[in-house]
């Protein structure tokens, strides 16, 4: 995960890394925490 304070920083990073913007999820802090819990929870062991 990468975190950016401003959209301008995000856009510069996308351009420098030559990434497809449509393949990246831009989430706020609350959404990012929720998704990380879904991805990294250990409930199916």
C-alpha distance matrix in Angstrom:
0.0 3.8 6.7 10.1 13.4 15.4 15.5 17.3 14.6 12.3 15.3 16.2 12.9 13.3 16.9 16.5 14.2 16.6 14.2 15.7 14.6 15.9 13.4 10.3 9.9 10.4 10.5 12.2 11.5 13.9 12.6 9.0 11.0 13.3 11.1 9.5 13.2 14.3 12.1 12.8 16.3 19.2 21.9 23.2 24.6
3.8 0.0 3.8 6.8 10.3 12.2 12.5 14.0 11.0 9.1 12.4 12.9 9.8 11.0 14.4 14.0 12.4 15.1 13.2 15.1 13.7 15.8 13.9 10.5 10.4 9.8 10.4 11.6 11.4 14.5 13.6 10.4 12.7 15.4 13.7 12.5 16.1 17.5 15.6 16.4 19.7 22.8 25.4 26.8 28.3
6.7 3.8 0.0 3.8 6.8 9.2 10.3 12.2 9.5 8.3 12.0 12.8 10.6 12.2 15.5 15.4 14.6 17.2 15.5 17.0 14.9 17.1 15.9 12.2 11.3 9.3 9.3 9.4 9.0 12.6 12.5 9.7 12.0 15.0 14.1 13.3 16.6 18.4 17.2 17.9 20.8 24.2 26.6 28.4 30.1
10.1 6.8 3.8 0.0 3.8 5.6 7.1 8.7 6.3 5.9 9.6 10.4 9.2 11.2 14.1 14.3 14.4 16.8 15.5 16.9 14.5 17.1 16.7 13.1 12.4 9.7 10.2 9.9 10.4 14.1 14.2 12.2 14.8 17.6 16.9 16.6 19.9 21.5 20.6 21.5 24.3 27.8 30.0 31.9 33.7
13.4 10.3 6.8 3.8 0.0 3.8 7.0 8.6 7.2 8.1 11.3 12.2 12.0 14.1 16.5 17.0 17.6 19.9 18.8 19.9 17.2 19.7 19.8 16.1 15.0 11.7 11.6 10.1 10.6 14.2 15.0 13.8 15.9 18.8 18.8 18.7 21.6 23.5 23.1 23.9 26.4 29.9 32.0 34.2 36.0
15.4 12.2 9.2 5.6 3.8 0.0 3.8 5.3 5.5 6.6 8.9 10.2 11.1 12.8 14.7 15.8 17.0 18.7 17.7 18.6 15.6 18.3 19.0 15.7 14.9 11.4 12.2 11.2 12.8 16.2 16.5 15.7 18.3 20.7 20.5 20.9 24.0 25.4 25.0 26.3 28.8 32.4 34.3 36.3 38.4
15.5 12.5 10.3 7.1 7.0 3.8 0.0 3.8 5.4 5.0 6.1 8.6 9.8 10.5 12.4 14.2 15.3 16.3 15.2 15.6 12.4 15.0 16.3 13.3 12.9 9.6 11.4 11.4 13.8 16.9 16.4 15.8 19.0 20.9 20.2 21.1 24.3 25.2 24.7 26.4 29.1 32.7 34.4 36.1 38.4
17.3 14.0 12.2 8.7 8.6 5.3 3.8 0.0 3.8 5.4 5.1 6.2 8.6 9.9 10.7 12.3 14.3 15.3 15.1 16.0 13.4 16.6 17.9 15.3 15.6 12.8 14.9 15.1 17.2 20.5 20.0 19.1 22.3 24.4 23.5 24.1 27.4 28.3 27.5 29.2 32.0 35.5 37.4 39.0 41.1
14.6 11.0 9.5 6.3 7.2 5.5 5.4 3.8 0.0 3.8 5.5 5.2 6.2 8.7 10.0 10.6 12.2 14.1 14.0 15.6 13.5 16.9 17.4 14.5 15.0 12.5 14.4 14.7 16.1 19.7 19.3 17.8 20.7 23.2 22.1 22.2 25.6 26.8 25.7 26.9 30.0 33.3 35.6 37.2 39.0
12.3 9.1 8.3 5.9 8.1 6.6 5.0 5.4 3.8 0.0 3.8 5.5 5.1 6.2 8.7 10.0 10.6 12.1 11.1 12.4 10.0 13.3 13.7 10.7 11.4 9.2 11.6 12.7 14.6 17.9 16.9 15.3 18.6 20.7 19.3 19.6 23.2 23.9 22.8 24.4 27.4 30.8 32.9 34.3 36.3
15.3 12.4 12.0 9.6 11.3 8.9 6.1 5.1 5.5 3.8 0.0 3.8 5.4 5.1 6.3 8.7 10.0 10.5 10.0 11.0 8.8 12.3 13.5 11.4 12.8 11.0 14.1 15.5 17.9 20.9 19.6 18.4 21.9 23.6 22.0 22.6 26.2 26.6 25.4 27.3 30.4 33.7 35.6 36.8 38.9
16.2 12.9 12.8 10.4 12.2 10.2 8.6 6.2 5.2 5.5 3.8 0.0 3.8 5.5 5.2 6.1 8.6 9.8 10.6 12.6 11.4 15.2 15.9 13.9 15.7 14.1 17.0 18.1 20.0 23.3 22.3 20.6 23.9 26.0 24.3 24.4 28.1 28.7 27.2 28.7 32.0 35.2 37.5 38.6 40.4
12.9 9.8 10.6 9.2 12.0 11.1 9.8 8.6 6.2 5.1 5.4 3.8 0.0 3.8 5.4 5.1 6.0 8.3 8.6 11.2 10.5 14.2 14.0 11.8 13.8 12.8 15.6 17.1 18.5 21.9 20.6 18.5 21.6 23.8 21.8 21.6 25.4 26.0 24.1 25.5 28.9 32.0 34.4 35.4 37.1
13.3 11.0 12.2 11.2 14.1 12.8 10.5 9.9 8.7 6.2 5.1 5.5 3.8 0.0 3.8 5.6 5.3 5.9 5.3 7.5 6.9 10.7 10.8 9.3 11.9 11.5 14.9 17.1 19.1 22.0 20.2 18.3 21.8 23.4 21.1 21.4 25.1 25.2 23.3 25.2 28.6 31.7 33.8 34.5 36.4
16.9 14.4 15.5 14.1 16.5 14.7 12.4 10.7 10.0 8.7 6.3 5.2 5.4 3.8 0.0 3.8 5.5 5.0 6.6 8.8 9.0 12.7 13.4 12.6 15.4 15.0 18.4 20.5 22.6 25.6 23.8 22.1 25.5 27.2 24.9 25.1 28.9 29.0 27.0 28.9 32.3 35.3 37.5 38.1 39.9
16.5 14.0 15.4 14.3 17.0 15.8 14.2 12.3 10.6 10.0 8.7 6.1 5.1 5.6 3.8 0.0 3.8 5.5 8.0 11.2 11.9 15.6 15.4 14.4 17.2 16.9 20.1 21.9 23.5 26.7 25.2 23.0 26.1 28.1 25.8 25.5 29.3 29.6 27.4 28.8 32.4 35.2 37.7 38.3 39.8
14.2 12.4 14.6 14.4 17.6 17.0 15.3 14.3 12.2 10.6 10.0 8.6 6.0 5.3 5.5 3.8 0.0 3.8 5.5 9.2 10.6 13.8 12.9 12.2 15.3 15.7 18.8 21.1 22.5 25.5 23.7 21.2 24.3 26.1 23.5 23.1 26.9 26.9 24.4 25.9 29.6 32.2 34.7 35.1 36.5
16.6 15.1 17.2 16.8 19.9 18.7 16.3 15.3 14.1 12.1 10.5 9.8 8.3 5.9 5.0 5.5 3.8 0.0 3.8 6.9 9.1 12.1 11.8 12.1 15.5 16.3 19.8 22.5 24.3 27.1 24.9 22.8 26.2 27.5 24.7 24.8 28.5 28.2 25.7 27.7 31.2 33.9 36.1 36.2 37.9
14.2 13.2 15.5 15.5 18.8 17.7 15.2 15.1 14.0 11.1 10.0 10.6 8.6 5.3 6.6 8.0 5.5 3.8 0.0 3.8 6.0 8.7 8.0 8.4 12.0 13.3 16.8 19.7 21.7 24.1 21.7 19.8 23.2 24.2 21.3 21.6 25.3 24.7 22.4 24.6 28.1 30.8 32.8 32.9 34.8
15.7 15.1 17.0 16.9 19.9 18.6 15.6 16.0 15.6 12.4 11.0 12.6 11.2 7.5 8.8 11.2 9.2 6.9 3.8 0.0 3.8 5.4 5.7 7.3 10.9 12.5 16.2 19.4 21.8 23.8 21.0 19.7 23.3 23.8 20.8 21.8 25.3 24.2 22.3 25.0 28.2 30.9 32.5 32.6 34.8
14.6 13.7 14.9 14.5 17.2 15.6 12.4 13.4 13.5 10.0 8.8 11.4 10.5 6.9 9.0 11.9 10.6 9.1 6.0 3.8 0.0 3.8 5.4 5.5 8.4 9.3 13.1 16.2 19.0 20.9 18.2 17.3 21.0 21.5 18.9 20.2 23.7 22.8 21.4 24.1 27.2 30.2 31.7 32.1 34.5
15.9 15.8 17.1 17.1 19.7 18.3 15.0 16.6 16.9 13.3 12.3 15.2 14.2 10.7 12.7 15.6 13.8 12.1 8.7 5.4 3.8 0.0 3.8 5.6 7.9 9.9 13.3 16.7 19.6 20.9 17.8 17.3 21.0 20.8 18.0 19.9 23.0 21.6 20.4 23.5 26.3 29.2 30.3 30.5 33.2
13.4 13.9 15.9 16.7 19.8 19.0 16.3 17.9 17.4 13.7 13.5 15.9 14.0 10.8 13.4 15.4 12.9 11.8 8.0 5.7 5.4 3.8 0.0 3.8 6.8 9.8 12.8 16.5 18.8 20.1 16.9 15.8 19.2 19.1 15.9 17.4 20.6 19.1 17.4 20.5 23.4 26.2 27.4 27.5 29.9
10.3 10.5 12.2 13.1 16.1 15.7 13.3 15.3 14.5 10.7 11.4 13.9 11.8 9.3 12.6 14.4 12.2 12.1 8.4 7.3 5.5 5.6 3.8 0.0 3.8 6.4 9.5 13.0 15.2 16.9 13.9 12.5 16.1 16.5 13.6 14.9 18.3 17.4 15.9 18.7 21.7 24.7 26.2 26.7 29.1
9.9 10.4 11.3 12.4 15.0 14.9 12.9 15.6 15.0 11.4 12.8 15.7 13.8 11.9 15.4 17.2 15.3 15.5 12.0 10.9 8.4 7.9 6.8 3.8 0.0 3.8 6.1 9.8 12.1 13.4 10.2 9.4 13.0 13.2 10.6 12.4 15.7 14.9 14.1 17.0 19.6 22.9 24.2 25.1 27.7
10.4 9.8 9.3 9.7 11.7 11.4 9.6 12.8 12.5 9.2 11.0 14.1 12.8 11.5 15.0 16.9 15.7 16.3 13.3 12.5 9.3 9.9 9.8 6.4 3.8 0.0 3.8 7.0 9.9 11.7 9.2 8.7 12.5 13.3 11.7 13.4 16.5 16.5 16.1 18.6 21.1 24.6 25.9 27.3 29.9
10.5 10.4 9.3 10.2 11.6 12.2 11.4 14.9 14.4 11.6 14.1 17.0 15.6 14.9 18.4 20.1 18.8 19.8 16.8 16.2 13.1 13.3 12.8 9.5 6.1 3.8 0.0 3.8 6.5 7.9 5.6 5.7 9.3 10.0 9.2 11.1 13.9 14.3 14.6 16.8 18.8 22.5 23.7 25.5 28.1
12.2 11.6 9.4 9.9 10.1 11.2 11.4 15.1 14.7 12.7 15.5 18.1 17.1 17.1 20.5 21.9 21.1 22.5 19.7 19.4 16.2 16.7 16.5 13.0 9.8 7.0 3.8 0.0 3.8 5.6 5.4 6.1 8.7 10.1 10.6 12.1 14.4 15.5 16.3 18.0 19.7 23.4 24.6 26.8 29.4
11.5 11.4 9.0 10.4 10.6 12.8 13.8 17.2 16.1 14.6 17.9 20.0 18.5 19.1 22.6 23.5 22.5 24.3 21.7 21.8 19.0 19.6 18.8 15.2 12.1 9.9 6.5 3.8 0.0 3.8 5.5 5.1 6.2 8.7 10.0 10.5 12.4 14.4 15.2 16.2 17.6 21.4 22.8 25.3 27.6
13.9 14.5 12.6 14.1 14.2 16.2 16.9 20.5 19.7 17.9 20.9 23.3 21.9 22.0 25.6 26.7 25.5 27.1 24.1 23.8 20.9 20.9 20.1 16.9 13.4 11.7 7.9 5.6 3.8 0.0 3.8 5.5 5.3 6.3 8.7 10.0 10.8 12.6 14.4 15.5 16.2 19.9 20.8 23.5 26.0
12.6 13.6 12.5 14.2 15.0 16.5 16.4 20.0 19.3 16.9 19.6 22.3 20.6 20.2 23.8 25.2 23.7 24.9 21.7 21.0 18.2 17.8 16.9 13.9 10.2 9.2 5.6 5.4 5.5 3.8 0.0 3.8 5.5 5.1 6.2 8.5 10.0 10.7 12.3 14.2 15.2 19.0 19.7 22.0 24.7
9.0 10.4 9.7 12.2 13.8 15.7 15.8 19.1 17.8 15.3 18.4 20.6 18.5 18.3 22.1 23.0 21.2 22.8 19.8 19.7 17.3 17.3 15.8 12.5 9.4 8.7 5.7 6.1 5.1 5.5 3.8 0.0 3.8 5.5 5.2 6.0 8.6 9.9 10.4 11.9 13.7 17.5 18.9 21.0 23.4
11.0 12.7 12.0 14.8 15.9 18.3 19.0 22.3 20.7 18.6 21.9 23.9 21.6 21.8 25.5 26.1 24.3 26.2 23.2 23.3 21.0 21.0 19.2 16.1 13.0 12.5 9.3 8.7 6.2 5.3 5.5 3.8 0.0 3.8 5.5 5.1 6.2 8.7 9.9 10.4 11.5 15.2 16.6 19.2 21.4
13.3 15.4 15.0 17.6 18.8 20.7 20.9 24.4 23.2 20.7 23.6 26.0 23.8 23.4 27.2 28.1 26.1 27.5 24.2 23.8 21.5 20.8 19.1 16.5 13.2 13.3 10.0 10.1 8.7 6.3 5.1 5.5 3.8 0.0 3.8 5.5 5.3 6.4 8.8 10.2 10.5 14.2 14.8 17.3 19.9
11.1 13.7 14.1 16.9 18.8 20.5 20.2 23.5 22.1 19.3 22.0 24.3 21.8 21.1 24.9 25.8 23.5 24.7 21.3 20.8 18.9 18.0 15.9 13.6 10.6 11.7 9.2 10.6 10.0 8.7 6.2 5.2 5.5 3.8 0.0 3.8 5.4 5.0 6.2 8.6 9.9 13.6 14.5 16.3 19.0
9.5 12.5 13.3 16.6 18.7 20.9 21.1 24.1 22.2 19.6 22.6 24.4 21.6 21.4 25.1 25.5 23.1 24.8 21.6 21.8 20.2 19.9 17.4 14.9 12.4 13.4 11.1 12.1 10.5 10.0 8.5 6.0 5.1 5.5 3.8 0.0 3.8 5.4 5.0 5.9 8.0 11.6 13.5 15.5 17.5
13.2 16.1 16.6 19.9 21.6 24.0 24.3 27.4 25.6 23.2 26.2 28.1 25.4 25.1 28.9 29.3 26.9 28.5 25.3 25.3 23.7 23.0 20.6 18.3 15.7 16.5 13.9 14.4 12.4 10.8 10.0 8.6 6.2 5.3 5.4 3.8 0.0 3.8 5.5 5.3 5.4 9.2 10.5 13.1 15.2
14.3 17.5 18.4 21.5 23.5 25.4 25.2 28.3 26.8 23.9 26.6 28.7 26.0 25.2 29.0 29.6 26.9 28.2 24.7 24.2 22.8 21.6 19.1 17.4 14.9 16.5 14.3 15.5 14.4 12.6 10.7 9.9 8.7 6.4 5.0 5.4 3.8 0.0 3.8 5.8 5.7 9.1 9.5 11.3 14.2
12.1 15.6 17.2 20.6 23.1 25.0 24.7 27.5 25.7 22.8 25.4 27.2 24.1 23.3 27.0 27.4 24.4 25.7 22.4 22.3 21.4 20.4 17.4 15.9 14.1 16.1 14.6 16.3 15.2 14.4 12.3 10.4 9.9 8.8 6.2 5.0 5.5 3.8 0.0 3.8 6.0 8.9 10.5 11.5 13.8
12.8 16.4 17.9 21.5 23.9 26.3 26.4 29.2 26.9 24.4 27.3 28.7 25.5 25.2 28.9 28.8 25.9 27.7 24.6 25.0 24.1 23.5 20.5 18.7 17.0 18.6 16.8 18.0 16.2 15.5 14.2 11.9 10.4 10.2 8.6 5.9 5.3 5.8 3.8 0.0 3.8 6.5 9.2 10.8 12.2
16.3 19.7 20.8 24.3 26.4 28.8 29.1 32.0 30.0 27.4 30.4 32.0 28.9 28.6 32.3 32.4 29.6 31.2 28.1 28.2 27.2 26.3 23.4 21.7 19.6 21.1 18.8 19.7 17.6 16.2 15.2 13.7 11.5 10.5 9.9 8.0 5.4 5.7 6.0 3.8 0.0 3.8 5.8 8.3 10.0
19.2 22.8 24.2 27.8 29.9 32.4 32.7 35.5 33.3 30.8 33.7 35.2 32.0 31.7 35.3 35.2 32.2 33.9 30.8 30.9 30.2 29.2 26.2 24.7 22.9 24.6 22.5 23.4 21.4 19.9 19.0 17.5 15.2 14.2 13.6 11.6 9.2 9.1 8.9 6.5 3.8 0.0 3.8 5.9 6.4
21.9 25.4 26.6 30.0 32.0 34.3 34.4 37.4 35.6 32.9 35.6 37.5 34.4 33.8 37.5 37.7 34.7 36.1 32.8 32.5 31.7 30.3 27.4 26.2 24.2 25.9 23.7 24.6 22.8 20.8 19.7 18.9 16.6 14.8 14.5 13.5 10.5 9.5 10.5 9.2 5.8 3.8 0.0 3.8 5.8
23.2 26.8 28.4 31.9 34.2 36.3 36.1 39.0 37.2 34.3 36.8 38.6 35.4 34.5 38.1 38.3 35.1 36.2 32.9 32.6 32.1 30.5 27.5 26.7 25.1 27.3 25.5 26.8 25.3 23.5 22.0 21.0 19.2 17.3 16.3 15.5 13.1 11.3 11.5 10.8 8.3 5.9 3.8 0.0 3.8
24.6 28.3 30.1 33.7 36.0 38.4 38.4 41.1 39.0 36.3 38.9 40.4 37.1 36.4 39.9 39.8 36.5 37.9 34.8 34.8 34.5 33.2 29.9 29.1 27.7 29.9 28.1 29.4 27.6 26.0 24.7 23.4 21.4 19.9 19.0 17.5 15.2 14.2 13.8 12.2 10.0 6.4 5.8 3.8 0.0
